[in-house]
Amino acid sequence: MKAFIKYLWIQLKMDLRDKGTLMHFYLVPLLFFFVMGSVLSSINPLMKTTLAATMTIFAVTMGSIMGSPTPIVKMRESGTLRAFKVNGIPGAAVLSIHAFSAFIHLLLVSVIIYIAAPVIFHSNIPNSSGYYFTVLIVFLFASIGIGLFIGVIARDQSFSTMFSMIIFLPSLLLSGIMFPASMLPKSFMWLGRIFPATHALQSFYGLAYQTKTDINANLSICIVTMVGVFMFILSIWQFANIGRN
């Protein structure tokens, strides 16, 4: 356990020294929050109602999908993965370190948004903070799982970036965080339901803010949970295959 905590601490410090990690986990999400929060609040005052949730979904999706895969790909390219395998360190432990590191970074950003949104933009505070952070943790779990999976299947950083964008952009445009999903054509609205961001937003609406939803909030949070479990299992299995090869 001490070795795990020590490695996690080292990984956190390495993340803070990496410009790409800082950009994906902190700079871009917070800049987007301050700029788009102001714009969206001015264009549509109703966006203030759930501004913290929508901006948190963007931050988590950005960090986990665009930022999480990179350290794993770099680890493979540099030969670090082979060194871990030679020294008998299981793949599950390596992935767990990266997952916990991403979780800590993104949870911190999410808390900043949660506190800043009502103070700066006078957005509504969730009716239930307990449900808000429950949905947040479940969404972090699922999103980081997807990010890890991208990292273990990507052979190089260019493939990782391309695959991440394929998931990130539809999650941003079709989930309803930028504009109501009901405004989309039905085909795109149903396509958006593939992505965890859509179900996370519905869970925030129904459970934390207790407002009307397009999808049952309890069903949505169950879907997000199942996606997270499936992605972590798939990532660990694929990572083990990489180590054997």
N, C-alpha and C positions, 0 to 999 in steps of 0.2 A: 504493500500500500504506500509506503514511503517513497519507493522508486516511482510509482505512478504519479504521486503528487509532485515530486521533484521534476519529472519529465513534463508534466502539465505546466508547471511554473516556467520552465525553460521555453516551452512552446509559446506561452503567452508573451514572454519577453521578445521572442523571435518575431512573433506576429506584429508587435508594436514597432519593430525596427524595419519591417517590410513595407515599402511604399504602396505596393499593390493591395496588401491586406488593409492598410489604413484607408485607402481610397474606397474599397468595396464595403468595408464594415462601418466606417465612420464618416469620412468626408462627403462622399456622394449622397448617402441616405440623409444626413443632417442638412446638407445644402439643399437637397430636394425638398425636405420638410419645411425649411424656412422660406424658400422661394415659392414653391407650389402651394404651401399652406396659405400664404398671403394672397396668391392669385385666385385659388379656388374659393377662398372665403369671400373675396370681393365679387367674383362672378356669380357664385351661387351660395348665398348665406346658409342654405340648408346643409351644405357640406360641413359646416361647423359642428353639426350634431355629432358626427362620428369621425371627426378629423384625426383624432389620436389613433383610432383603429386603422383607418385607411393608410395613413403615413407609416404606421408600424408594419403593416403588411408589405408595403414597398420596401422598407428598410430590411426586413427579414428576408424577403425574396432576393433582394439585391446581394446581401451579404452571403447568404447560404448558397444560392445558385451560381453567382458570378465569382464569389470569393473563396468558398470552401474547397472547390476542386483543385485549385492551383497548388497548394502545398503538397498534396498527394502526388500530383503529376511531377512536380519538381523532385520529390523524394525518389520516384522511380527513375527519372532521367539521371539523377546524380549518383545512383547506385546505393543510396541509403537503405532502400527496401531490402536489397540483397544482404547488406550488413546486418540488418535486424534479423533476417531469416537465419543467417549463419550463427548468430548468437542466441538463437532459440526464443526470440521474442515473438509471441503469437500475433497474427494479423489483427485479431479482434482488439487487442490492447492498443495497437498503433492507431486504428480507426477511432477507438474510444477517446484517445488523447485529442485528436483533431476535432472530434465531435464536441467534447467538453469545452475546448478552447473556443470554437465558433459559437457555442451556446452562451458562454460568458460574455463574449464581445457583443453579440446581438441582443442579449438580454439587457445589457447596460445601455445600448442605444435605444432600445424600446422603452426603458424606464425614463430616459431623458425626454423622449417624445411624449410619453404619458404625462409627465410633469409640466413640460413646456407648452403643450397645446392649449390648455385652459388659461395659462398665464399670459401667453403672447397673443393668441388668436381668439381668446374667450370662447373656446369650444366647450361643448357639454362634457361634464364628468360622467363616466359610466354609472348606471344605476347600481351595478354590482361589480365592485373591484375584484372580488373573489373569482367570479366567472370570467372577468376580463383577463386576469393573469392565468387562469386555467386554460382558456382558449389560446392565449399567447404561447404558453409552454408546449401545448400539443402542436401548434403550428410550427414552432421552432424545431420540435422533434421531427416532424414530417419534412420540413424544408431542408434541414441539415442532412437528413437521410438521402434526399434526392441529390444534394450537392456531393455527398460522399460517393454515391453511385456514379455520378458523372466523372469524379476523380479517378475511380478505379477502372473504368472502362476506356478512358481517354488515353491514347498512346503518346500524345504530345500536347503542348499548351494551345496550339492553334485549333486542334480538334476539340479540346475542352472548352475554349472560348466560343466556338461555333455552336456546339451542343447546348451550352449554357444559354446562349442568346435565343435559341429555338424554344426554350422553356420560359425564359425570363420575359420576353416581349409579349407573348400571348397572356401570360399571367398578369402582366401590367394592364393590357388593353381590354381583356375580355372578362376580368374578374368583377368589375364594377367599382374599383377604387378611384378611377378617374371620372367616370360618369356612370349613371345607373345602367346595369346590364339589360334592363327591360327596353332600353333604347336601341339595342343591337338587333339585327335580323335574327330570326329564330334559330337558324343554323349556327350562327356564331355564338348565340346565347347558350345553346346546348354544348357547343365545342368548349366554351369556357368552363363548363362544369367538370371537365377532365382535370382541371388544375386545382391543387389544394388551396390556392389563394382565394378562389371563389367561395369555397366552403368555409374557409376561415372567416371571411367577411360576413357570411350569413350567420355563423356562430357568434361573432361579435355583436351583430345586430340583435339577434334573438335572445341571447343569454346575458350579455353584458349591458346592452342598452335597452333591451326589452322593447324593441320596435318590431314592426311588421317585416317579415322576410319572404323571399320567393321560394326558399327551400327550408324545410324543417330544420331548426337550429340543432336539435339533438342528433338528427341523422347526419347533418353536416360535420359535426365534431367527431362522430364515429367514423365517417369516411376519412377525415384527416388523420385520425389515429391509425386506421388500418393501412393507409398509404405509408405512414412513418414506419410501422412495424415491417411491412413488406420491403421497403427500401433498405432498411438496416440489415435485414436478413440477406437480401440479395447482394448488398455491398460486401458483407463479411464473407459470403460464399465466393464471390468473384475475386476478392482480395486474396483469399486462401489459394485460389487457382493460380493467381499471378505468382504468389510465393513458390508454389510447387514447380511452375514452369521456369 
